[in-house]
């Protein structure tokens, strides 16, 4: 069994280190100290159909991932895991986008006046709602995650796009940084590993 010490590391580093360890060993034990890493490792294991088990230690989590899916989980452990993992979990299929995606990493676009930049970004997102072909995903990171709260000028437009079938995903680390994790009101929380995966496999990436 290979051991990965990812204590103090933010995603996607624990996921990347674990994936590399699984290239060498069939069973990997990972130590992490934040819920986001636990959720992302579980998603990766499910997508690969690997066995997954999480144990809560005093101040960290010990995760065991097995390629042979022989990490036995009792009913009691399953309920414990579900309690630990209780939060919104995004789609774990990791399918490549079939359409185009929009990436927004700021709450103001262009160079020059910031107030004008905010007006232009609002106009850009509103214009998306009127397109004949809607994006499949809208990915938000850094300042872009500020658009997902209810008092954002673009909140209703993003809500309309979501209701029309657009998948809206915000970077969890960015939400934490801006203290918005509990204020996000549209879309789902994702991680940078998933954002890179989507951008890498998309047919087209559109940025304002």
LOPA-74295 format. One record per residue (C-alpha): residue number from 1; residue in one letter; x, y, z. Coordinates in pm, 1 decimal. Example, Ala and Ser with C-alpha at 12.3 -4.5 7.8 and 13.67 -1.06 7.14 Angstrom:
residues 2
  num  residuo         x         y         z
    1        a    1230.0    -450.0     780.0
    2        s    1367.0    -106.0     714.0
***
This chain:
residues 208
  num  residuo         x         y         z
    1        x       0.0       0.0       0.0
    2        x     131.6     341.8     -98.3
    3        x      71.7     633.4     138.5
    4        x      11.7     991.0      27.7
    5        x      47.8    1268.8     284.7
    6        x    -163.7    1555.1     153.6
    7        x    -215.6    1730.4     486.3
    8        x    -229.3    2105.3     445.6
    9        x    -268.9    2080.5      67.8
   10        x    -563.5    2228.6    -120.4
   11        x    -734.9    2059.9    -413.3
   12        x    -659.0    1964.5    -679.0
   13        x    -314.2    1868.2    -539.9
   14        x    -438.9    1574.3    -324.9
   15        x    -632.3    1432.6    -622.7
   16        x    -335.5    1467.0    -858.0
   17        x     -97.2    1305.4    -607.5
   18        x    -342.2    1019.8    -549.1
   19        x    -391.1     956.6    -921.1
   20        x     -13.9     933.3    -965.3
   21        x      16.8     696.9    -668.2
   22        x    -253.7     471.9    -814.6
   23        x     -45.7     439.3   -1130.3
   24        x     213.1     256.4    -917.8
   25        x       2.3      74.9    -656.4
   26        x    -339.2     -93.1    -641.3
   27        x    -417.9      42.4    -294.8
   28        x    -341.0     395.0    -176.1
   29        x    -390.7     552.6     164.9
   30        x    -433.0     930.5     160.2
   31        x    -425.4    1176.1     449.9
   32        x    -613.3    1504.2     403.7
   33        x    -743.0    1766.4     643.4
   34        x   -1028.8    1935.6     457.4
   35        x   -1376.0    1827.8     344.2
   36        x   -1324.6    1949.8     -11.8
   37        x   -1038.3    1706.4     -69.9
   38        x   -1244.3    1420.5      74.9
   39        x   -1532.4    1493.3    -161.8
   40        x   -1309.1    1527.1    -466.2
   41        x   -1124.1    1203.0    -390.1
   42        x   -1456.1    1022.7    -352.8
   43        x   -1571.7    1156.5    -688.7
   44        x   -1252.4    1039.1    -852.8
   45        x   -1285.5     692.4    -696.0
   46        x   -1648.7     657.3    -804.6
   47        x   -1568.0     766.4   -1156.9
   48        x   -1293.8     503.3   -1176.8
   49        x   -1512.5     244.7    -996.0
   50        x   -1245.2     209.7    -727.3
   51        x   -1314.6     110.4    -368.3
   52        x   -1335.3     406.1    -132.5
   53        x   -1331.3     427.4     246.1
   54        x   -1291.2     730.3     471.3
   55        x   -1207.1     731.6     842.1
   56        x   -1228.9    1048.3    1050.5
   57        x    -923.7    1084.5    1269.9
   58        x    -871.5    1346.4    1540.4
   59        x    -782.3    1635.0    1309.3
   60        x    -771.9    1479.9     962.6
   61        x    -923.0    1215.9     734.9
   62        x    -763.0     886.1     637.1
   63        x    -886.2     768.1     298.1
   64        x    -823.1     427.5     144.8
   65        x    -871.8     385.1    -230.2
   66        x    -843.4      44.4    -396.1
   67        x    -836.1     -35.1    -767.3
   68        x    -984.5    -377.7    -692.3
   69        x   -1283.4    -221.1    -518.4
   70        x   -1217.1    -444.1    -218.5
   71        x   -1238.0    -167.8      40.8
   72        x   -1528.6    -313.7     232.1
   73        x   -1776.6     -69.0     376.3
   74        x   -2029.2    -177.7     638.5
   75        x   -2375.7     -21.7     662.1
   76        x   -2260.5     168.0     971.1
   77        x   -1952.1     297.6     789.1
   78        x   -2165.5     392.7     489.8
   79        x   -2388.3     611.6     705.9
   80        x   -2080.8     761.9     871.4
   81        x   -1929.9     839.9     531.7
   82        x   -2252.9     996.3     410.8
   83        x   -2256.4    1219.1     718.3
   84        x   -1896.7    1322.4     658.5
   85        x   -1964.2    1384.3     292.4
   86        x   -2294.1    1570.5     342.3
   87        x   -2290.8    1856.2      92.1
   88        x   -2374.6    1927.6    -269.9
   89        x   -2184.7    1683.4    -492.5
   90        x   -2154.3    1757.4    -861.5
   91        x   -2196.5    1509.1   -1143.8
   92        x   -1913.4    1253.4   -1126.2
   93        x   -1932.3    1113.5   -1478.4
   94        x   -1651.2    1340.8   -1606.0
   95        x   -1792.7    1322.3   -1957.6
   96        x   -1643.8    1558.3   -2211.6
   97        x   -1860.5    1859.3   -2299.6
   98        x   -2055.5    1816.2   -2621.6
   99        x   -2112.3    2187.2   -2671.9
  100        x   -1920.1    2503.8   -2591.3
  101        x   -1836.6    2630.1   -2244.5
  102        x   -1804.4    2980.5   -2104.8
  103        x   -1528.6    3065.1   -1857.8
  104        x   -1558.1    3371.8   -1633.3
  105        x   -1272.1    3447.4   -1393.8
  106        x   -1351.7    3805.0   -1298.7
  107        x   -1644.0    4024.4   -1195.2
  108        x   -1531.6    4300.1   -1433.4
  109        x   -1408.3    4252.6   -1789.5
  110        x   -1169.4    4442.0   -2012.7
  111        x    -897.8    4694.3   -1932.7
  112        x    -982.2    5046.8   -1827.9
  113        x   -1266.7    5162.9   -1608.5
  114        x   -1380.8    4896.7   -1357.8
  115        x   -1737.7    5028.2   -1343.5
  116        x   -1762.8    4998.4   -1720.4
  117        x   -1611.8    4649.4   -1696.8
  118        x   -1891.1    4538.5   -1460.6
  119        x   -2153.6    4679.5   -1698.0
  120        x   -1995.2    4495.0   -1990.9
  121        x   -1987.0    4165.3   -1799.9
  122        x   -2352.7    4200.3   -1704.0
  123        x   -2431.7    4267.6   -2069.8
  124        x   -2226.8    3964.0   -2177.3
  125        x   -2410.8    3726.8   -1944.2
  126        x   -2748.8    3874.2   -2037.1
  127        x   -2659.7    3826.4   -2404.7
  128        x   -2592.1    3458.2   -2336.5
  129        x   -2956.3    3412.8   -2236.0
  130        x   -3065.3    3519.9   -2585.1
  131        x   -2835.3    3295.7   -2787.2
  132        x   -2983.9    3034.2   -3020.3
  133        x   -2735.8    2782.6   -2880.5
  134        x   -2670.4    2804.7   -2508.6
  135        x   -2338.5    2700.1   -2352.8
  136        x   -2327.4    2358.0   -2190.2
  137        x   -2127.3    2487.7   -1893.6
  138        x   -2042.8    2819.1   -1734.0
  139        x   -1729.4    2786.1   -1521.9
  140        x   -1660.9    3051.4   -1259.8
  141        x   -1338.7    3101.3   -1067.6
  142        x   -1148.6    3379.2    -890.4
  143        x   -1364.6    3694.4    -899.5
  144        x   -1617.9    3521.5   -1123.2
  145        x   -1766.2    3333.2    -827.0
  146        x   -1896.2    3665.1    -688.9
  147        x   -2165.6    3651.5    -958.4
  148        x   -2338.6    3354.1    -791.7
  149        x   -2474.2    3540.1    -487.2
  150        x   -2824.3    3683.4    -483.3
  151        x   -2720.8    4049.3    -477.3
  152        x   -2509.7    4008.5    -792.3
  153        x   -2624.7    4207.3   -1095.3
  154        x   -2604.0    3888.4   -1302.1
  155        x   -2767.6    3651.7   -1053.3
  156        x   -3106.3    3635.2   -1225.8
  157        x   -2951.6    3586.1   -1569.6
  158        x   -2739.9    3298.1   -1435.3
  159        x   -3050.9    3154.1   -1269.1
  160        x   -3238.7    3171.5   -1601.0
  161        x   -2950.2    3000.0   -1778.7
  162        x   -2941.4    2725.4   -1516.6
  163        x   -3315.3    2668.4   -1552.3
  164        x   -3261.9    2643.5   -1928.6
  165        x   -3019.3    2354.5   -1873.1
  166        x   -2680.7    2527.6   -1850.6
  167        x   -2454.6    2372.6   -1584.9
  168        x   -2303.0    2645.6   -1373.3
  169        x   -2000.8    2551.9   -1163.0
  170        x   -1796.8    2763.1    -920.6
  171        x   -1449.6    2693.7    -784.4
  172        x   -1472.4    2586.3    -419.2
  173        x   -1135.3    2730.4    -318.8
  174        x   -1236.7    3066.3    -468.3
  175        x   -1568.1    3064.7    -280.1
  176        x   -1378.1    2993.3      41.7
  177        x   -1128.3    3271.6     -31.0
  178        x   -1405.9    3529.1     -77.4
  179        x   -1607.6    3380.0     212.9
  180        x   -1898.4    3300.3     -19.2
  181        x   -1931.0    2922.7      31.9
  182        x   -2254.8    2965.5     230.2
  183        x   -2387.9    3242.0       4.9
  184        x   -2375.2    3072.9    -335.5
  185        x   -2731.9    3071.2    -468.7
  186        x   -2698.3    2941.5    -822.1
  187        x   -2507.1    2647.2    -967.3
  188        x   -2280.2    2394.8    -796.8
  189        x   -1943.6    2390.6    -625.0
  190        x   -1659.9    2225.8    -816.2
  191        x   -1279.1    2215.2    -803.7
  192        x    -994.5    2330.4   -1025.6
  193        x    -919.2    1975.9   -1138.0
  194        x   -1271.2    1947.8   -1283.9
  195        x   -1248.3    2295.9   -1436.0
  196        x    -924.6    2204.4   -1615.6
  197        x   -1080.8    1874.1   -1728.8
  198        x   -1377.4    2056.0   -1883.5
  199        x   -1166.9    2325.7   -2048.0
  200        x    -926.1    2066.9   -2187.9
  201        x   -1198.0    1849.9   -2344.1
  202        x   -1438.7    2121.0   -2463.2
  203        x   -1492.3    2182.3   -2832.4
  204        x   -1484.7    2557.2   -2774.5
  205        x   -1405.3    2780.1   -2478.2
  206        x   -1557.6    3129.7   -2476.2
  207        x   -1434.3    3406.3   -2247.3
  208        x   -1578.3    3757.3   -2208.6
***
